[in-house]
């Protein structure tokens, strides 16, 4: 907000109101966008004003990614930031956007992640080293595999390509037996390959028949991309004879 007052030397004084952003999304509710740019990021809050110097700054914790964009004023509680191409994805989970009325003084950041290009796979769920109790038949939890960038951000619908992900169990270390246990005699599969849709796929119906106590490895692969999931089997109820 500008005030028409001057100093004794007739220098015009001005005061800028700092807006207070509280949320940044690509509608309807996605707090992320592609490194390729082109998204219109809606920032809500209060205190926005219609001035030519209203800008958005996309950044992260590393501090060397400063992607600026002129903001489009809509109301005092909403602006739009057209995202230009970014040099790289946000570092880890530290991506953010800040707003400035004058181009110099910026608000506190609100979270917003810039997602990179497809670079690999990760098991989104279940967590590593999920524990199961030994039994006659042990059904694995559904395994949700995502396509990720080189910062392990899930691409989700930003990855429009369908990718055939293969599944295998290359090893199981039977700790009580002190040896590798043949996975072929205990692994029961419904499918050995799934196709991603919008950057993810889920493997269901995987069952182990009478697994011994130990640690096993599930692997998921698409071309040169490979990720693994560790599982642990502990003592359970005695097997039925």
N, C-alpha and C positions, 0 to 999 in steps of 0.2 A: 504494500500500500504506500502511495506516495503522498508526501505532505509538502505543501508549498511554502516552506520556511527556508530562510537563508541565514548564513553566518554573517558576521560583520564585514567579511570580505565578499559578500554577495554570492557565496557558494551555496547552491541549492542542496538542501538536506533531503534525504529520502530514507525510508525505513521499509524493509522487506519483512512481510509476515511469513514465517516458516510453516509450510503445510505439515500435516500429520498423516502420512499414509499408514494404513493398517493391513492391506491385503493386495497381492498382485497375482492375477490369474489370466490364462487364456480361456475365454468363456467356453463352456459354462463354469468350470471350476478347476482347471489344470494349472498347478503352480510351476509349469515348465514349458519349454519350447525348444525347437531345433536350432543348432548352431548355424544352420543355413540361413536363418533369418526369415522374415516375411510374416511372422506372427504379430497380431495386435494384442498387446498386453494391457489389460484393464487394471488400473490402480485405483483403489477406493480409499477413502479417509475423509479428512475435512481440511479446509483452509486453502484449497487450490484457487488460483486467480488467473484470469485470461490475459496473460502477458506474452509477448513474442519470445522472451527468454526462458520460458518454462521448459525444462529439460528433464529427461530420465537418464540415469547412469546405471548400467548393468556391470556388476563387479563381483569379486569373491575374495576369500581370505588371502590369496596370494598377492593381490593388489596390483597386478600388472595387466589385468583385463579391464579396461575402462571403455566400455562401449556406450557411446552417447547417442541419444535420439531426441529430436524435438518432440515435445508432448503435444497432443491434441486435447485442448480443454473442452470438456463437456458440461460439467457442473462444478460447483464448489466442493462436491464430495466425490467426483469421479473424473479421471483423465485417461487417455489412451496413449500408450507408448509403442509406436511401430518399431519392432525389433529388427535392426540391420544384421547382416552376417557378422558372426563373432569369430575371433581368431582361434578359439578353442572352447571346449566345454568348461563349465564351472568346476572348480576343484572340490572333490568330495561332495559334502552336503552344505557347502558354504556360499552358494550362489545367492545373490540379492540384487535388489534394485533400490536406488535412492532418487529422490526428487529435489529439484532446485528451482526457485523462482527467478534467481538472477544469474544462474550458471556458475556460481562460486560457493555459496553456502548450501550444503546439502542436508537433507533430513536423515534421521536414523534409517538404516536399511530394513527392508522387509524381504522375507525369503522369496527367491525366484531362481530356478535352476535352468541353465542352458545345457541342453543335452547334445552330446557329440554324435559322430557317425557310428554305425554298427562296428564293433571290434571284438566281440567274444560272447561267451555264455556264462551264466551264473545260476546256481540253484537258489531261487528266491525263498522257497519254503519247501520242506522243513529246515530248521537250522542244522548246522554241522554237528556231527556226532550225536544224532538223535538216538535215544536209548529204547530198546525193545526187550521184552522178557521172552526167553526161549519157551517154545511150545511146539506142539505137533505142526501147527500151521501159524506162521507169523505174517500178518498182512501189513505191508508197508503203508505209511501215510502217503497220500497223493504228493507227487514231486513236481513242483512248479518251476519250470526252467525258463529264464528270460534271456533275451538278447540285450547286451549292454554295450555302452561305449567304453573308452579306455579309462574312464573314471568310475566304472561299474554302476553308472546310472542306467536304470531300465528304460529302454526306448518305447515300449508299449506300442501305441498306434503310430508313433513316428517311424516305425519300421514296417513298411508295407509289403516287403518281400516275404514269400512263404519259403521256409527253410526246413529241410528234412533232418531232424535231430535223432541220432541213433542212441540206443541205451544198451549198456552192458554192465556186468559185474566181474571185473577182471581178477579180483582177489578177495580172500577172506582168511584172516589170520586167527586160527583157533588157539587162543591163548592158553587154555588148560591142556590142550594136546601138544602145544609147542610146535605147531607145524601149520603149513598152508592147507586149507580145507578145500576140496574140489567144489567149486561153485555150481557145477553142472548138475550135481545130484540133489541140490536143495533149492535152486532158483526156478520158480514157476512164473512165466511171463504171459501176459495177455497180448502185449505188443512189444516189439523191439525197436520201433521207430515211430515218431510222431512228427507232424508238420506244424510249424509255428503259425499262429494267426494273430496279427497285431503284436508281434514281438514276443510271444510267449506260447508255451505248450505245457500240458500237464500229463504226467505218466501215472496211470492208475492201475490197480489190480495186481501189483507186484507182490508175490508171496514167497516166503522162505519156508521150506519143509524141514522141520526138526533142525534148525541151525544150532551149532554148538556155541558155547560162550566164546566171544571174540570180537574182532573188529573187521568190518567189511568195507569195500569201496564200490560205489556205483559210479559209472562214468557216463557222460553225455557228450556227444560229439557232432559237430557240423563242419565238414571239411577240416580245416586246420584248427578250428576252435574246439576246445575241450575243457570241460569242468568236471569236478568230482564232488561226491557227497559221501562223507564217512558216516557209518552207522555202528552202533555198539549193541551187542547182544549180551544180556546178563542172565544169571540163573533165574529160571521161572518155575512153574509147576512141573512135577515129574511127568515125563512122557507116558502116554498110555500104551500099553502093550496089546 
